[in-house]
């Protein structure tokens, strides 16, 4: 059904395209620069502090990831198919001996490769600085945070690709991506806070609503990897620790995986059945 | 080589193709003729299996509906407007060669065949329209397919590029390739095709040899000639005296010509010492001074 060679060819092309994209380069440099700056700011003054440097840097990077990664994942994904659709490159590509599933999967893997390279560069640069400072005691937690950032990036990319299959124009897809980013990053949090105060929701409901947001899943899982408990999140965090115990982290990881695969599968199904937007003929 | 049986394609309630049937033999060159919206591009896209349709389409013994990807492997496609990614000519050909499972050595061969070998390092967006069209032809030829499908291939080319492109397609047809192309240019259809399928409103309305097309559809060729305003009246008198069908339009005069008779009205003006400022060849019917 699938030709792996086609998927590889398409992924390679997308990866090269992304690495040549000046916005992508700007994002990569900004992320790496901020990650380096954070690791430098966390520079330890003594041995006791040094032991905590990796986890402190990881905690700072969580906030950086929460802001940057959804934005770049959603925009890169949402502009991908719509851009090709507008230039006519998509219909030309589909006129070759490839099928639609190969095209979508190949494109997704290529952009995902570029996105993960960016994260690796940012986290890697910060990690190297910390290692040079001798703060390697909590490297495991740091690496787990990097893994969680990868999963969040892929989930955002999947959502972006889903928007790209649904939108007719790049501008509409990008508008939708920015709205979703705002919703997930700011409005979602504020909405939960407001609802909690006005409706006096039980603590378990607050927690369940929060973890529907993949960004919250990432945040909670990341805090767990560097702190072992969720006291910092207040009653909801304590409830989650009490209720799920050691299962909480695997459950959150599974939740992020669902956020990767569900939108991606939906995008594949929609794109495979779709022709009206893609082949909107200039002349019949 | 290609068989279409009762092919229908609907966009909602509108039938872009309505019960179209035809057969094309191996080695034939067949033109799809029709105005914009007649169903030419839809027919070609159905042949490529990139959009759904009712009915049956067989290309090179492959059922397009059931094995679209295999059918596309047997077809080289040249679109009306090229849409390449931001890569060099060489990178573009290597990319499509991988998708078409063509040997990488074919890249050099097709570059040579379409005379783009000196431009292989150029980025595609730096190429002229004619060169981009030749690159699209090179991509189409990578896997040496038996069928070439071309969608108004010379519509965006200048006169010299049109001639070069038509010559290349003629050579490919002579080498045995089956050619299917859409066009609404009479000279292109006459030069390239051995048979014409006429589409109107999604229906196949006529099938004829190319040299009969103009007469069967009542098409005419017009030469639009621009002269200085002080010579316009004399120009009209000359065309009137020599029995031409003509139509004044602003600073120009449309004069109806026969195939191969483009030079005669220009010579008549030259003999009368009237300088021709510009001229253009137009095919179709004139409506109030505008061609269709």
Interface residues (C-beta under 8 A of the other chain):
Chain A: X5 X6 X9 X10 X13 X16 X17 X20 X87 X88 X89 X91 X92 X94 X95 X96 X97 X98 X99 X275 X276 X279 X281 X282 X283 X284
Chain B: X11 X16 X36 X37 X38 X39 X40 X41 X42 X45 X48 X50 X51 X52 X68 X69 X70 X72 X73 X77 X79 X80 X81 X82 X83 X84 X85 X86 X87 X95 X96 X98 X99 X100 X101 X143 X202
